[in-house]
Amino acid sequence: MPSPRRPRPVGRLPFVQSIRGPDGKDYLYYRRDGRRTPLPGPEGSILFLETYDRVHAAWSPPQPAHGRPGTVDAAITAYLAGADFQQLSPASQRSYRLTLDRFRSSFGPLLLRDLRSPWWEKLRVKYADQPLAWNMLRSRMREVIRMHRRLHPDDLPADPLAEVRRLKVAPSDQNRPWPPEVLEAVLRAATPEFRALLVGYLLTAQRGGDVIRMRPEHYDSRLRLLRFLQGKTGRPMVLHVPEPLARAIDAMSGRHAERLFVTPRGKQWTLGNAQETLARLLSHLDLPRYTLHGLRATGPTALKLEGIENRIARELTGHTSDSAFEVYVRGASGYRLARQAQEELDRLFAPVLTAAELEGNRRRASGSGMGRPSGKSSGKRQIVSEEAEKVP
């Protein structure tokens, strides 16, 4: 006798199984590829055979999630195979894929058209303590949705994420530019090798990974040029090498066959050990936290304060839009206009301010002190003073 709840084949009909329930009764099912459909008993009855024929005729092989049109999985798969994704840099592709794969591991089988704005709003609430993760997911799923709408315009009439906002992110000091006094103190205390790396960061205004990966063949010492591809964007860069940077590169010449900048041990820098070196140096100098990435903002911020146009500074940093570039010069963008407004205020109010200052200096010089406001109390003090003069 078969054990309870264990399926056993029945009769000559394929895919029919009988399962004995806890009550001791046998229950019939059409079971195929993991899907199970109940069949009425008893086996061989007219109702059983009719139901079996209908279920058997309607069966079709199950499609994988990414093969079912309209699912989250299918939309993400289409995006990852599309031109927009393929044109991203390898580093960006890895980041996008990580975010999207995590999302579809949870919601892949869902139909994209069923995920309306209220659904996304509820998900946004769950990310309230992870604003960066939510903003990243939102922006990347919007790319997926845009492609899905282009491929299937009738499936999703509108972008549900257009109405769902980003989460506010606390200000970060990641891009904070270094003040001149901090820069000087760190450069003075750094080893020659770390100083050379910092000069490379400052005068090229490139991302950390691009600076530490610069190779001897990227540098043309005769023309004083650096030629390389940005890792994140894939953009070809041609940069002038100023004299301080040329000296820093020349000082490292021959220390490592594969890198322009090397550690005191002659090894290639990694972002990790460069950041740790900076952190230890700042702690030793009793200075607040600054980052290597902040050096990428230091030069452009100084250029912005001097009135250099964005389009010129962007040729140094490699940014292709003002919106991305402005992240690095936040706070300095309006400096020139604000200064112009302040100079106009100075012109308008200079007579009033100058007259007040001269009057104040005159009163202090005469010993009368600051002017007293007129009023009852002032008048009383004057009367008392006059009466006192009459006393013999």
Residue, then its C-alpha position, 0 to 999 in steps of 0.5 A: m500500500p502506498s504511503p499517504r500523500r505520495p503520488r502514484p501513476v494511475g491507469r494507462l492515461p499519461f500524466v494522471q496521478s493519484i495522491r492519497g490524502p490524510d483522510g485516506k481518500d485518493y485524489l486524482y490530478y493531471r500533473r505535468d512539468g510541475r503544474r497540477t490540475p485536479l480531476p474528478g473521480p472516479e477514474g474512468s468515469i465519463l466526467f473524468l475522461e471529459t475533464y482529462d481530454r479538455v486539460h490535456a488538449a489545453w496544456s502548453p509548455p510553460q515559458p520561462a519568465h523572461g520569455r513571457p511578454g510584458t513581464v518585468d523580467a522580459a522588459i529588463t532582458a530587452y533593455l539589457a540587450g538594447a543599444d542604450f545599455q550596450q553603449l554604457s561603459p563596462a563599469s556602468q553596465r555592471s552597476y546597472r545589471l546589479t540593480l536590475d537583477r536584484f529587482r527582477s529576482s523579487f518581481g520578475p514574474l509580475l506584469l509591468r503594466d500592472l505596476r501602477s504608480p500606487w505600487w511604486e509609491k508603496l515600494r518607495v516607502k520601503y526604501a525610505d531609509q535607503p534613498l540612494a538605492w531607491n533613486m538608483l533603482r528608480s532611474r534605471m527602471r525608468e530606462v527599462i520602462r522607456m524601452h518597453r514603451r517603445l517596443h510595446p506602445d499599447d502595453l503601457p500608455a504612460d510611465p508610472l514612475a514619472e509621478v513617483r519622486r526621488l528620495k531626498v539624500a543628505p548632503s555628502d562631503q564626497n565632492r567637497p573641494w579642498p581649501p588651499e590651506v588643507l591642500e598645502a598641509v597635505l602635500r607638505a606632509a605626504t610622501p613623494e609618491f603620494r604627493a605625485l598622485l595627489v598632483g595627478y588628481l588635482l591637475t587632471a580633475q579626473r576620477g580616481g580610477d582613471v588617475i591610478r590606471m594611467r600608464p606610461e604609454h598614455y604620457d607624451s613627454r615631448l608634447r606634454l600630453l596625456r591621452f587616455l580613455q575615461g573608464k566610466t564614459g569611454r570618452p577619449m581624453v587629451l589633456h595638457v600636462p602642466e609643469p608641476l604634473a610633469r615633474a611629478i610624473d618624471a619623478m615616478s618614471g621607471r618605478h613601475a612598468e605599467r603605471l605612471f603613479v606608484t606607491p612608496r614600495g613601487k607597487q601600483w596604487t589601488l583606490g582602497n590604499a590611496q583612500e586609506t593613505l589620505a585618511r591616515l594623513l588627515s588624521h595625523l594633521d588633525l584635519p577634517r575628512y576630505t576625499l580623493h574625489g573631492l580633488r576632482a571638484t577642487g580645480p573646477t570649483a576654482l575655475k568657476l569662481e574665476g568666471i571660467e565657462n562650464r563648456i571650457a571646464r567640462e573639456l577638462t573633466g570630461h562631463t558632457s552636460d552641465s547638470a552632471f558638471e554642476v554637481y562638482v561646483r555646487g555653491a560656486s555656480g552662482y558666485r559671479l552673478a551674486r558678486q555682481a549683485q553685491e557690487e551693485l548693492d554696494r554702489l546703491f547704498a554706499p552713500v548711506l553707509t559711508a555717511a553713517e560711518l563718518e558720523g559714527n567716527r565723528r561722535r566717537a572722536s568728540g567723546s559724545g559716544m554713539g548718537r542717542p535716539s530722541g524721545k521722552s527719556s532723552g528729554k528728561r536727561q537734558i532737563v536734569s542736566e540744565e537744572a544741575e547747572k543752576v545749583p550754586 
